[in-house]
Amino acid sequence: MPFVNIKITRDGATAEQKAKLIEGVTNLLRDVMGKNPQTTVVIIDEVDCDNWGIGGESVTVRRTRG
């Protein structure tokens, strides 16, 4: 049973986009590894930009600088 955890920043992914991610990852595992879609689990975690750091600073700070 595959378990996939996708983490994205919480900044506007629509329900439709998230549904496409879930479907796409499920289909990819089926097509590449022969995994059963009925037992594939996909979770999307949305993380606040203040709680996501890159290179020693938050995404909020990086985006503020441009």
DSSP file (Angstrom, degrees, kcal/mol; ACC not computed):
  #  RESIDUE AA STRUCTURE BP1 BP2  ACC     N-H-->O    O-->H-N    N-H-->O    O-->H-N    TCO  KAPPA ALPHA  PHI   PSI    X-CA   Y-CA   Z-CA
    1    1 A M              0   0    0      0, 0.0    39,-0.2     0, 0.0     2,-0.1   0.000 360.0 360.0 360.0 106.4    0.0    0.0    0.0
    2    2 A P        -     0   0    0      0, 0.0    39,-2.7     0, 0.0     2,-0.4  -0.410 360.0-163.6 -68.6 143.6    1.8    3.2   -1.2
    3    3 A F  E     -a   41   0A   0     37,-0.2     2,-0.5    -2,-0.1    39,-0.2  -0.983   7.4-174.9-130.0 118.2    1.6    6.2    1.0
    4    4 A V  E     -a   42   0A   0     37,-2.9    39,-2.8    -2,-0.4     2,-0.6  -0.957   7.5-165.5-119.0 130.0    2.5    9.6   -0.5
    5    5 A N  E     -a   43   0A   0     -2,-0.5     2,-0.5    37,-0.2    39,-0.2  -0.956   5.7-167.6-118.0 114.7    2.7   12.8    1.4
    6    6 A I  E     -a   44   0A   0     37,-3.2    39,-3.2    -2,-0.6     2,-0.5  -0.871   3.3-162.1-101.7 130.0    2.8   16.0   -0.6
    7    7 A K  E     +a   45   0A   0     -2,-0.5     2,-0.3    37,-0.2    39,-0.2  -0.959  17.0 164.6-115.2 126.8    3.7   19.2    1.2
    8    8 A I  E     -a   46   0A   0     37,-2.5    39,-2.9    -2,-0.5     2,-0.2  -0.923  41.3 -96.7-133.1 159.5    2.9   22.6   -0.4
    9    9 A T  E     -a   47   0A   0     -2,-0.3     2,-1.8    37,-0.2     4,-0.3  -0.494  38.5-113.9 -74.9 149.6    2.7   26.1    0.9
   10   10 A R  S    S+     0   0    0     37,-2.7    39,-0.3     1,-0.2    -1,-0.1  -0.608  75.9 117.1 -84.6  83.9   -0.7   27.4    1.9
   11   11 A D  S    S-     0   0    0     -2,-1.8    -1,-0.2    37,-0.1    -2,-0.1  -0.073  89.7 -49.7-148.2  42.6   -1.1   30.0   -0.7
   12   12 A G        +     0   0    0      1,-0.3     2,-0.3    -3,-0.0    -2,-0.1   0.659  65.1 159.2 110.5  14.8   -4.0   29.3   -3.0
   13   13 A A        -     0   0    0     -4,-0.3    -1,-0.3     1,-0.1     2,-0.1  -0.573  39.9-132.2 -66.8 128.2   -4.0   25.8   -4.4
   14   14 A T     >  -     0   0    0     -2,-0.3     4,-2.3     1,-0.1     5,-0.2  -0.331  16.0-111.7 -79.3 163.5   -7.5   25.2   -5.4
   15   15 A A  H  > S+     0   0    0      1,-0.2     4,-2.2     2,-0.2     5,-0.1   0.869 120.6  54.1 -59.5 -36.9   -9.6   22.1   -4.5
   16   16 A E  H  > S+     0   0    0      2,-0.2     4,-2.0     1,-0.2    -1,-0.2   0.911 107.6  48.8 -65.0 -43.1   -9.5   21.2   -8.3
   17   17 A Q  H  > S+     0   0    0      1,-0.2     4,-2.0     2,-0.2    -2,-0.2   0.906 111.9  49.0 -63.4 -41.6   -5.7   21.4   -8.4
   18   18 A K  H  X S+     0   0    0     -4,-2.3     4,-2.4     1,-0.2    -1,-0.2   0.892 109.2  52.5 -66.1 -38.7   -5.3   19.2   -5.3
   19   19 A A  H  X S+     0   0    0     -4,-2.2     4,-2.5     1,-0.2    -1,-0.2   0.891 108.8  50.8 -62.8 -38.9   -7.7   16.7   -6.7
   20   20 A K  H  X S+     0   0    0     -4,-2.0     4,-2.9     2,-0.2    -2,-0.2   0.880 108.9  51.4 -66.8 -37.9   -5.6   16.6   -9.9
   21   21 A L  H  X S+     0   0    0     -4,-2.0     4,-2.7     2,-0.2     5,-0.3   0.938 111.1  47.6 -61.3 -46.9   -2.5   16.0   -7.8
   22   22 A I  H  X S+     0   0    0     -4,-2.4     4,-2.0     1,-0.2    -2,-0.2   0.934 116.2  43.4 -60.8 -47.2   -4.1   13.1   -5.9
   23   23 A E  H  X S+     0   0    0     -4,-2.5     4,-2.6     2,-0.2    -1,-0.2   0.920 114.6  50.0 -64.7 -44.0   -5.3   11.5   -9.2
   24   24 A G  H  X S+     0   0    0     -4,-2.9     4,-2.3     2,-0.2    -2,-0.2   0.910 112.0  45.8 -64.2 -43.6   -2.0   12.1  -11.0
   25   25 A V  H  X S+     0   0    0     -4,-2.7     4,-2.3     2,-0.2    -1,-0.2   0.910 113.1  51.0 -65.9 -41.4    0.2   10.6   -8.2
   26   26 A T  H  X S+     0   0    0     -4,-2.0     4,-1.8    -5,-0.3    -2,-0.2   0.932 112.9  45.4 -60.3 -46.4   -2.2    7.6   -7.9
   27   27 A N  H  X S+     0   0    0     -4,-2.6     4,-2.9     2,-0.2     5,-0.2   0.865 109.8  55.4 -66.3 -36.5   -2.1    7.0  -11.6
   28   28 A L  H  X S+     0   0    0     -4,-2.3     4,-2.9     2,-0.2     5,-0.5   0.927 108.2  47.5 -62.5 -45.2    1.7    7.4  -11.7
   29   29 A L  H  X S+     0   0    0     -4,-2.3     6,-1.9     1,-0.2     4,-1.5   0.873 113.8  48.7 -64.4 -36.2    2.2    4.8   -9.1
   30   30 A R  H  X S+     0   0    0     -4,-1.8     4,-1.2     4,-0.3    -2,-0.2   0.946 117.1  40.9 -64.5 -48.4   -0.2    2.5  -11.0
   31   31 A D  H  < S+     0   0    0     -4,-2.9    -2,-0.2     2,-0.2    -3,-0.2   0.868 125.0  32.8 -72.6 -38.5    1.6    3.1  -14.3
   32   32 A V  H  < S+     0   0    0     -4,-2.9    -3,-0.2    -5,-0.2    -2,-0.2   0.867 135.4  19.7 -88.6 -39.1    5.2    3.0  -13.2
   33   33 A M  H  < S-     0   0    0     -4,-1.5    -3,-0.2    -5,-0.5    -2,-0.2   0.434  96.5-118.1-115.9  -0.7    5.1    0.5  -10.3
   34   34 A G     <  +     0   0    0     -4,-1.2    -4,-0.3    -5,-0.3     2,-0.2   0.764  54.5 164.5  71.0  24.6    1.9   -1.5  -10.9
   35   35 A K        -     0   0    0     -6,-1.9    -1,-0.2    -9,-0.1    -2,-0.1  -0.480  43.6-109.1 -79.3 147.2    0.4   -0.3   -7.6
   36   36 A N    >   -     0   0    0     -2,-0.2     3,-1.6     1,-0.2     4,-0.3  -0.623  17.8-149.0 -76.1 119.5   -3.3   -0.7   -7.0
   37   37 A P  G >  S+     0   0    0      0, 0.0     3,-1.0     0, 0.0    -1,-0.2   0.801  94.8  65.3 -58.4 -28.2   -5.0    2.6   -7.0
   38   38 A Q  G 3  S+     0   0    0      1,-0.2    -2,-0.0     3,-0.0    -3,-0.0   0.692 109.0  37.6 -70.5 -17.3   -7.6    1.3   -4.5
   39   39 A T  G <  S+     0   0    0     -3,-1.6     2,-0.5     2,-0.0    -1,-0.2   0.276  90.5 110.3-115.8  10.0   -4.9    1.0   -1.8
   40   40 A T    <   -     0   0    0     -3,-1.0     2,-0.5    -4,-0.3   -37,-0.2  -0.761  51.7-159.0 -89.9 126.8   -2.8    4.1   -2.7
   41   41 A V  E     -a    3   0A   0    -39,-2.7   -37,-2.9    -2,-0.5     2,-0.4  -0.908   9.8-177.0-108.0 129.2   -3.0    6.8   -0.1
   42   42 A V  E     -a    4   0A   0     -2,-0.5     2,-0.4   -39,-0.2   -37,-0.2  -0.994   1.5-175.2-127.1 125.7   -2.2   10.4   -1.0
   43   43 A I  E     -a    5   0A   0    -39,-2.8   -37,-3.2    -2,-0.4     2,-0.6  -0.971  10.7-156.2-120.9 135.0   -2.2   13.2    1.6
   44   44 A I  E     -a    6   0A   0     -2,-0.4     2,-0.5   -39,-0.2   -37,-0.2  -0.954   8.1-165.0-111.2 119.0   -1.6   16.9    0.9
   45   45 A D  E     -a    7   0A   0    -39,-3.2   -37,-2.5    -2,-0.6     2,-0.6  -0.905   7.1-152.7-101.8 127.2   -0.3   19.0    3.8
   46   46 A E  E     -a    8   0A   0     -2,-0.5     2,-0.4   -39,-0.2   -37,-0.2  -0.897  13.9-162.5-101.0 123.1   -0.6   22.7    3.4
   47   47 A V  E     -a    9   0A   0    -39,-2.9   -37,-2.7    -2,-0.6     5,-0.1  -0.875  22.4-113.9-110.1 133.0    2.1   24.5    5.4
   48   48 A D    >   -     0   0    0     -2,-0.4     3,-1.9   -39,-0.2    11,-0.1  -0.366  27.1-122.2 -60.2 142.3    2.0   28.2    6.3
   49   49 A C  G >  S+     0   0    0    -39,-0.3    10,-1.2     1,-0.3     3,-1.1   0.787 113.0  60.5 -60.6 -28.2    4.8   30.2    4.5
   50   50 A D  G 3  S+     0   0    0      1,-0.2    -1,-0.3     9,-0.2    -2,-0.1   0.726 105.0  50.1 -68.7 -20.8    6.0   31.3    7.9
   51   51 A N  G <  S+     0   0    0     -3,-1.9     2,-0.5     7,-0.1    -1,-0.2   0.232  96.6  79.5-101.9  11.9    6.6   27.6    8.8
   52   52 A W    <   -     0   0    0     -3,-1.1     7,-2.3    -4,-0.1     2,-0.4  -0.975  63.3-168.4-124.1 117.7    8.5   26.7    5.7
   53   53 A G  E     +B   58   0B   0     -2,-0.5     2,-0.4     5,-0.2     5,-0.3  -0.854  12.5 179.5-114.1 144.1   12.2   27.6    5.5
   54   54 A I  E >  S-B   57   0B   0      3,-3.0     3,-1.2    -2,-0.4     8,-0.1  -0.992  75.2  -6.0-137.2 127.9   14.7   27.6    2.7
   55   55 A G  T 3  S-     0   0    0     -2,-0.4     3,-0.1     1,-0.3    -1,-0.1   0.815 131.8 -50.5  60.3  31.6   18.3   28.7    3.1
   56   56 A G  T 3  S+     0   0    0      1,-0.2     2,-0.3     0, 0.0    -1,-0.3   0.563 122.4  81.1  86.5   8.4   17.8   29.8    6.7
   57   57 A E  E <  S-B   54   0B   0     -3,-1.2    -3,-3.0     3,-0.0    -1,-0.2  -0.977  80.0 -98.4-144.1 159.3   14.8   32.0    6.2
   58   58 A S  E  >  -B   53   0B   0     -2,-0.3     4,-2.2    -5,-0.3    -5,-0.2  -0.293  29.5-118.2 -74.0 158.4   11.1   31.6    5.8
   59   59 A V  H  > S+     0   0    0     -7,-2.3     4,-2.8   -10,-1.2     5,-0.2   0.863 115.5  60.7 -61.4 -35.9    9.2   31.5    2.5
   60   60 A T  H  > S+     0   0    0    -11,-0.9     4,-1.8    -8,-0.2    -1,-0.2   0.935 107.1  44.0 -56.7 -47.7    7.4   34.6    3.7
   61   61 A V  H  > S+     0   0    0      2,-0.2     4,-1.7     1,-0.2    -2,-0.2   0.925 113.6  50.4 -64.5 -45.5   10.7   36.5    4.0
   62   62 A R  H  X S+     0   0    0     -4,-2.2     4,-1.1     1,-0.2    -2,-0.2   0.897 112.3  46.8 -61.1 -41.1   12.0   35.2    0.6
   63   63 A R  H  < S+     0   0    0     -4,-2.8    -1,-0.2     1,-0.2    -2,-0.2   0.829 106.6  58.0 -72.4 -30.1    8.8   36.2   -1.2
   64   64 A T  H  < S+     0   0    0     -4,-1.8    -1,-0.2    -5,-0.2    -2,-0.2   0.885 107.7  47.6 -64.1 -38.4    8.7   39.6    0.4
   65   65 A R  H  <        0   0    0     -4,-1.7    -1,-0.2    -5,-0.1    -2,-0.2   0.760 360.0 360.0 -73.2 -25.4   12.2   40.3   -1.1
   66   66 A G     <        0   0    0     -4,-1.1    -3,-0.2    -5,-0.2    -2,-0.1   0.459 360.0 360.0  87.4 360.0   11.1   39.0   -4.5
